[in-house]
């Protein structure tokens, strides 16, 4: 299943198999691959909840601004969890409800 998903994502990322846990993961960690996912997958497909939208906006801001580390939780909340992100997420959810 993950191989099929990876092929649909133009072979982005790497599949890790954990035989002792009987599970596998598809990890995408190159910045160029994350940018591709944001532009081609996440921007073109709907998310289901406000929480998903907020996390997506946070990921997008982090990737676009080359954020690799925030030393304090306060910096995380000051930089990423803003009223603008929440407003964007709410208006996107309202739009989705009317489709």
N, C-alpha and C positions, 0 to 999 in steps of 0.2 A: 504494500500500500504506500509506504513512504517513498519507494523508488518511483512509483507512478506520480506522486505529488511533486517530487523533485524534478522529474522530467517535464512536468507542466510549468515549473518555475525556471525553465531553461537551465537545468542542472546546477542551480545555485545551492550553496551550502554543502554540508557533509552529513552522511547518515552514520550514527554511532549505534552499534548493537551491543546490548548488555545481556549476554546469555544467562548469567546467574540470576538476573531479575526478570528474564523473559520479556524484555521491552526494548524498543528502539526509539531514537530521537533524531530529528532532523534539525541541525544547528546551522544558523546563518549568522556569520559574524564579520564578514568583510564589509567595510563601509560602502563599497561600490554595489555589493549585493543588497544591502539594506536600502540604499537609495533606489535601486531598481524595484524592490518590493513595494516601497512607499509609492513610487510613481505609477507602477503598473498593476499592482494588486490592491493595496489598501485604499488608494485614492479612487478606485473604480468599483469598489464593492462596499456594501453597507455593513455596518456593525450593529449588533443587536441591543446593546445597553449603553447608558450614559458612562458607566465605568470603562467599557471597552473604548469608547470614543475619547475619553480623557487620557487613558493610557496610550492610545495611538497618537494623540496630539503631543504627548510628552516624548514619545519615541521620536516622532518627526522633528521636534524642536532640538532634541539632543543630537540626532544625526546631522541635521542641517547646520548646527552651530559647533560641531566637532567636540561636544562635551564628552569627556572620558571619565571625569571624576568630580564629585561634589563632596567636599570634606565634611560638611555639617548638614544635618537634616533640615536646618533652617534655610540653608542655601537652596536645597532641593525644593522646598515649598515656596520660597521667594521667587525662584527662577521658573519653575515648571508648573506649579499648581496656581494658576492665576485666574482671575475672574474672566479674562478673555477666553481662556481655554474652556472654562465651564460654560460660558455663554455660547461658544461655538458648538460645543457638544449638545447643549439643550436645543439650539435651533436645528441642528441636524436631526435630532430625535423627533422633534415636532414635524419636520419635513417628512421623515420616514413614516410617521403614523398616518399621513394623508395620502401616501402613494397607494 
